[in-house]
Amino acid sequence: DTGVSQNPRHKITKRGQNVTFRCDPISEHNRLYWYRQTLGQGPEFLTYFQNEAQLEKSRLLSDRFSAERPKGSFSTLEIQRTEQGDSAMYLCASSLPEGNTEAFFGQGTRLTVV
Amino acid sequence: AQSVTQLDSQVPVFEEAPVELRCNYSSSVSVYLFWYVQYPNQGLQLLLKYLSGSTLVKGINGFEAEFNKSQTSFHLRKPSVHISDTAEYFCAVRGSNFGNEKLTFGTGTRLTIIP
């Protein structure tokens, strides 16, 4: 399977715990994006990388959230001190650097904070 | 900045009937437009995209969409739906200028096919 891979698919955690999600993009894609999708809503942009550089962060990305892409390949999204409002589907996407290409999405990580 | 409005949150349609899912956008710059489909507990799959050129674009699974710049619309259509088309459909927009990479999505339209 050469698509975007996200792990884990599901995560249940207690409020206050830290969680980390991983995204492996399509191998030749150097742009990587994180989105968050809450129930009944469309995905909302969180942040994106070109190679290892984080080029843009949404105001949705509070200081409890941090994303990294240390070697320009896979990326991690960490949420510290989780809150019930963090419960959502976290989607990763990747694309080629040229401007007119589409983003390919992974299957997402569904986070439930109890 | 861009925004997307999908006026219909739910659309029920009988099998083999035609369907149109509406999408209107707002942007101060030229845009690229996309329709994605999402099946339950899955990620997003691209149905079709408009980048430039012909305003009528064809996608996978028999879907097509027409870009109308004057009406700032990008409605999705299919002449005859199938049970397997039951899913959530998202319209998305991004600026066409370099560096304007993030997608802005609408709230989605849930398409339900009635046998």
Interface residues (C-beta under 8 A of the other chain):
Chain A: V4 Q6 R31 Y33 Y35 G40 Q41 G42 P43 E44 F45 Y48 L55 E56 L91 A93 S95 G99 N100 E102 A103 F104 F105 G106 Q107 G108 R110
Chain B: V4 Y32 F34 Y36 N41 Q42 G43 L44 Q45 L46 K49 L51 S52 F90 A92 S96 N97 F98 E101 K102 L103 T104 F105 G106 T107 G108
